[in-house]
Amino acid sequence: MKNIGEFTKSHLSFNFEKQIDRSMRLSLMDAFFYSLMVGAGETFLPAYAISLGSGQITAGILTSLPLVTGAFLQLFTPKLVQKLGNPKWWVVSSVLVQACAFLPLVFFSSLNKPDIVFLFLIFTLYWASGFSVNPFWTYWMSQLIPEAEKNKYFSVRAKISQVGLIIGLVAGGLALNYKVEFLPFSSVFGGLFFVAFLCRLLSGVVLSRKTYKAEWSGVLKEQNFSLKETLNFIRKSSKERSFLFSLFPFYASVFISAPFVNPFMLAQLKMEYSHYMGALVALLIGKFFCSWYLEQRSQKITPYGVFFWGVLLISPGPLMWGVSNGLIYIMMLQFFSGMAWACFEVGIQLILFKKVSLREKIPFVSMYNFFMSLAAIIGTFIGAQSLRWLTLSYDSYINLFLFGGVVRFLTAFPLLRMIYHLGRSSAKEAEAELTSQTTAA
């Protein structure tokens, strides 16, 4: 009987390991389809708003205000998911809702011009459903991916995401540039948004096939996820809160100049569309190359170390735009910017998965979504107001980039200092744990 019991336990363990491996592969497919949706759909939402005849200010409101509104609405979701008791189906349902947000855009882009208020509601639904996925997807993946494999796995996932983004962005950009009408749609935007819908739908189907064990919901049942408790997260002293507060001003400073790089290339440098697309692809290739490098170094990198280099390398980016406007220089600048952003994005993802405790993960990611969205809007508003005070000229953009670069450096120093101390503290904890295990052995 003992042998039978051991065999059954071993067999169940083997089956579960197979399910984990399968779920990890499915998650890579999800990353690819999601990135295709972003590249072919989300990226062109501002262009679609402008194509409807909206002024630049109205288009800016349509692409920014729903972002913050959606990030605020997702703060109410943790309590709802706790009552439902199954984060997996919440993630899948939210993904499907986000996919369906493209369908009204497909209809309107082909047949009718939508009312601005209705368009605002569609964009808000898109962002709210997307943001509400993140806390529970992060919680789910933290349980699913073995600790020893997280560094390498998320580097590979980032690499696959860049491939999907490149394909979606280039295909969508070429379709718009050459007015390619495909499928039964009379509008290029209609075709792009339908492709985005299909990609996110496939992403939802893939997620529904992933493994989720009922006992993983144990932590969720024990916690209080009311809105008041979620907001209390920012009042309680903790390293997670300190990290969030240090990251907020830096992230806002990034958006003082970042949203205006593309208009600068098109309006001031008068880049040909093929050269402009080449610059965007150079950025994504830089991200891909750095993600590949981090994958190779997965056993040696640390979350705080990768994030430290990301923040450090991102900081001087805007200052470099005043050096030259030659095409080769811009391609190189975009490539190295992509590498810096890959370090930032992989680093923050590893911190979320490896350094934030399981109990704090959902409130932290919820507040992270809200604060970073708010920071992006504040930074973009400061940048837009700065340009409005100046004349829209080459020199005005360069002055904006200089201003943005200086503010980045000023806000980067306290963040880098915090990351350094968190990294040191984490290394000491790991060393103490290893010593304890060695002593016990």
Backbone hydrogen bonds, N-H to C=O, Kabsch-Sander energy under -0.5 kcal/mol:
donor,donor_aa,acceptor,acceptor_aa,energy
5,G,1,M,-2.5
6,E,2,K,-2.6
7,F,3,N,-2.5
8,T,4,I,-2.6
9,K,5,G,-2.5
10,S,6,E,-2.6
11,H,7,F,-2.8
12,L,8,T,-2.6
13,S,9,K,-2.3
14,F,10,S,-2.3
15,N,11,H,-2.4
16,F,12,L,-2.4
17,E,13,S,-2.3
18,K,14,F,-2.0
19,Q,15,N,-2.0
20,I,16,F,-2.4
21,D,17,E,-2.4
22,R,18,K,-2.3
23,S,19,Q,-2.5
24,M,20,I,-2.4
25,R,21,D,-1.8
26,L,22,R,-2.4
27,S,23,S,-2.1
28,L,24,M,-1.2
29,M,25,R,-1.7
30,D,26,L,-2.3
31,A,27,S,-2.1
32,F,28,L,-1.8
33,F,29,M,-2.5
34,Y,30,D,-2.7
35,S,31,A,-2.2
36,L,32,F,-2.1
37,M,33,F,-2.1
38,V,34,Y,-2.2
39,G,35,S,-2.8
40,A,36,L,-2.8
41,G,37,M,-2.3
42,E,37,M,-1.3
43,T,38,V,-2.5
44,F,41,G,-1.2
45,L,42,E,-1.6
48,Y,44,F,-2.2
49,A,45,L,-2.2
50,I,46,P,-2.1
51,S,47,A,-2.1
52,L,48,Y,-1.0
53,G,50,I,-1.8
54,S,49,A,-1.2
59,A,55,G,-2.9
60,G,56,Q,-2.1
61,I,57,I,-2.3
62,L,58,T,-2.5
63,T,59,A,-1.4
64,S,60,G,-0.9
65,L,61,I,-1.9
67,L,64,S,-0.5
68,V,64,S,-1.4
69,T,65,L,-2.6
70,G,66,P,-2.9
71,A,67,L,-2.0
72,F,68,V,-2.2
73,L,69,T,-2.4
74,Q,70,G,-1.7
75,L,72,F,-1.5
76,F,73,L,-1.7
77,T,74,Q,-1.1
79,K,225,F,-0.6
80,L,76,F,-0.8
81,V,77,T,-2.6
82,Q,78,P,-2.2
83,K,79,K,-1.6
84,L,80,L,-1.9
85,G,81,V,-2.8
90,W,86,N,-1.3
91,V,87,P,-2.7
92,V,88,K,-2.5
93,S,89,W,-2.4
94,S,90,W,-2.7
95,V,91,V,-2.2
96,L,92,V,-2.2
97,V,93,S,-2.2
98,Q,94,S,-2.4
99,A,95,V,-2.2
100,C,96,L,-2.3
101,A,97,V,-1.2
102,F,99,A,-1.6
103,L,100,C,-1.0
105,L,101,A,-0.6
106,V,102,F,-2.1
107,F,103,L,-2.2
108,F,104,P,-3.0
109,S,105,L,-2.4
110,S,106,V,-1.0
111,L,107,F,-2.2
112,N,107,F,-0.7
119,L,115,D,-2.4
120,F,116,I,-2.4
121,L,117,V,-1.9
122,I,118,F,-2.0
123,F,119,L,-2.5
124,T,120,F,-2.3
125,L,121,L,-2.3
126,Y,122,I,-2.3
127,W,123,F,-2.3
128,A,124,T,-3.0
129,S,125,L,-2.3
130,G,126,Y,-1.8
131,F,127,W,-3.1
132,S,128,A,-2.1
133,V,129,S,-0.7
133,V,130,G,-0.7
134,N,130,G,-0.9
136,F,132,S,-0.5
137,W,133,V,-2.6
138,T,134,N,-2.6
139,Y,135,P,-1.8
140,W,136,F,-2.4
141,M,137,W,-2.9
142,S,138,T,-2.1
143,Q,139,Y,-1.3
144,L,140,W,-1.8
145,I,141,M,-2.6
149,E,146,P,-1.5
150,K,146,P,-0.6
150,K,147,E,-1.0
153,Y,149,E,-2.8
154,F,150,K,-2.5
155,S,151,N,-1.2
156,V,152,K,-2.3
157,R,153,Y,-2.6
158,A,154,F,-1.8
159,K,155,S,-1.8
160,I,156,V,-2.3
161,S,157,R,-2.2
162,Q,158,A,-1.9
163,V,159,K,-1.6
164,G,160,I,-2.2
165,L,161,S,-2.4
166,I,162,Q,-2.5
167,I,163,V,-2.4
168,G,164,G,-2.5
169,L,165,L,-2.8
170,V,166,I,-2.7
171,A,167,I,-2.4
172,G,168,G,-2.4
173,G,169,L,-2.7
174,L,170,V,-2.6
175,A,171,A,-2.1
176,L,172,G,-2.2
177,N,173,G,-2.5
178,Y,174,L,-2.5
180,V,175,A,-2.5
181,E,179,K,-0.6
182,F,180,V,-0.6
185,F,182,F,-1.1
191,G,187,S,-1.7
192,L,188,V,-2.4
193,F,189,F,-2.8
194,F,190,G,-1.7
195,V,191,G,-2.1
196,A,192,L,-2.5
197,F,193,F,-2.2
198,L,194,F,-2.3
199,C,195,V,-2.5
200,R,196,A,-2.4
201,L,197,F,-2.2
202,L,198,L,-2.5
203,S,199,C,-2.1
204,G,200,R,-2.1
205,V,201,L,-2.1
206,V,202,L,-2.6
207,L,203,S,-2.3
208,S,204,G,-1.9
209,R,205,V,-0.7
209,R,206,V,-1.2
210,K,207,L,-1.4
216,W,213,K,-1.7
217,S,214,A,-1.7
218,G,215,E,-1.6
221,K,217,S,-1.9
222,E,218,G,-1.1
223,Q,219,V,-1.1
225,F,223,Q,-0.7
230,T,226,S,-2.5
231,L,227,L,-2.6
232,N,228,K,-1.7
233,F,229,E,-0.7
233,F,230,T,-0.9
234,I,231,L,-1.3
235,R,232,N,-1.3
236,K,232,N,-1.8
242,S,238,S,-2.2
243,F,239,K,-2.2
244,L,240,E,-2.1
245,F,241,R,-2.6
246,S,242,S,-1.8
247,L,243,F,-2.1
248,F,244,L,-2.0
250,F,246,S,-0.8
251,Y,247,L,-2.8
252,A,248,F,-2.2
253,S,249,P,-2.1
254,V,250,F,-1.8
255,F,251,Y,-1.2
256,I,253,S,-1.0
257,S,253,S,-0.6
257,S,254,V,-0.8
258,A,254,V,-2.2
260,F,257,S,-1.8
261,V,258,A,-1.4
264,F,260,F,-1.6
265,M,261,V,-2.2
266,L,262,N,-2.1
267,A,263,P,-3.3
268,Q,263,P,-0.7
268,Q,264,F,-1.3
269,L,264,F,-2.2
271,M,265,M,-2.1
276,Y,272,E,-2.7
277,M,273,Y,-2.7
278,G,274,S,-1.8
279,A,275,H,-2.0
280,L,276,Y,-2.0
281,V,277,M,-2.5
282,A,278,G,-2.2
283,L,279,A,-1.6
284,L,280,L,-1.8
285,I,281,V,-2.7
286,G,282,A,-2.1
287,K,283,L,-1.7
288,F,284,L,-2.4
289,F,285,I,-3.0
290,C,286,G,-2.2
291,S,287,K,-2.4
292,W,288,F,-2.3
293,Y,289,F,-2.2
294,L,290,C,-2.7
295,E,291,S,-1.8
296,Q,292,W,-1.9
297,R,293,Y,-1.6
298,S,295,E,-1.3
300,K,297,R,-1.8
301,I,297,R,-1.8
306,V,302,T,-2.6
307,F,303,P,-2.2
308,F,304,Y,-2.4
309,W,305,G,-1.9
310,G,306,V,-1.9
311,V,307,F,-2.6
312,L,308,F,-2.4
313,L,309,W,-2.5
314,I,310,G,-1.9
315,S,311,V,-1.6
317,G,314,I,-1.5
319,L,316,P,-0.7
320,M,316,P,-0.9
320,M,317,G,-1.2
321,W,318,P,-1.2
322,G,319,L,-0.9
323,V,320,M,-1.3
324,S,320,M,-0.6
330,I,326,G,-2.3
331,M,327,L,-2.5
332,M,328,I,-2.3
333,L,329,Y,-2.8
334,Q,330,I,-2.7
335,F,331,M,-2.2
336,F,332,M,-2.5
337,S,333,L,-2.1
338,G,334,Q,-2.3
339,M,335,F,-1.7
340,A,336,F,-2.1
341,W,337,S,-2.6
342,A,338,G,-2.0
343,C,339,M,-1.9
344,F,340,A,-2.0
345,E,341,W,-2.9
346,V,342,A,-2.8
347,G,343,C,-2.3
348,I,344,F,-2.4
349,Q,345,E,-1.9
350,L,346,V,-2.5
351,I,347,G,-2.2
352,L,348,I,-2.2
353,F,349,Q,-2.0
354,K,350,L,-3.0
355,K,350,L,-0.5
355,K,351,I,-1.8
356,V,351,I,-1.1
357,S,355,K,-0.5
361,K,357,S,-1.1
362,I,358,L,-0.5
364,F,360,E,-2.5
365,V,361,K,-2.6
366,S,362,I,-2.3
367,M,363,P,-2.3
368,Y,364,F,-2.7
369,N,365,V,-2.6
370,F,366,S,-1.8
371,F,367,M,-3.1
372,M,368,Y,-2.5
373,S,369,N,-1.7
374,L,370,F,-2.4
375,A,371,F,-2.6
376,A,372,M,-2.1
377,I,373,S,-1.9
378,I,374,L,-2.5
379,G,375,A,-2.7
380,T,376,A,-2.3
381,F,377,I,-2.5
382,I,378,I,-2.3
383,G,379,G,-2.3
384,A,380,T,-2.7
385,Q,381,F,-2.6
386,S,382,I,-2.1
387,L,383,G,-2.1
388,R,384,A,-2.1
389,W,385,Q,-1.9
390,L,386,S,-1.1
393,S,391,T,-2.1
397,Y,393,S,-2.0
398,I,394,Y,-2.1
399,N,395,D,-2.6
400,L,396,S,-2.2
401,F,397,Y,-2.6
402,L,398,I,-2.4
403,F,399,N,-2.5
404,G,400,L,-3.0
405,G,401,F,-2.5
406,V,402,L,-2.2
407,V,403,F,-2.3
408,R,404,G,-2.2
409,F,405,G,-2.1
410,L,406,V,-2.3
411,T,407,V,-2.3
412,A,408,R,-1.8
413,F,409,F,-1.5
415,L,411,T,-0.9
416,L,412,A,-3.4
417,R,413,F,-2.3
418,M,414,P,-2.0
419,I,415,L,-2.7
420,Y,416,L,-2.6
421,H,417,R,-2.1
422,L,418,M,-2.7
423,G,419,I,-2.6
424,R,420,Y,-2.3
425,S,421,H,-2.6
426,S,422,L,-2.5
427,A,423,G,-2.3
428,K,424,R,-2.2
429,E,425,S,-2.1
430,A,426,S,-2.3
431,E,427,A,-2.3
432,A,428,K,-2.6
433,E,429,E,-2.4
434,L,430,A,-2.2
435,T,431,E,-2.4
436,S,432,A,-2.3
437,Q,433,E,-2.4
438,T,434,L,-2.4
439,T,435,T,-2.5
440,A,436,S,-2.3
441,A,437,Q,-2.2
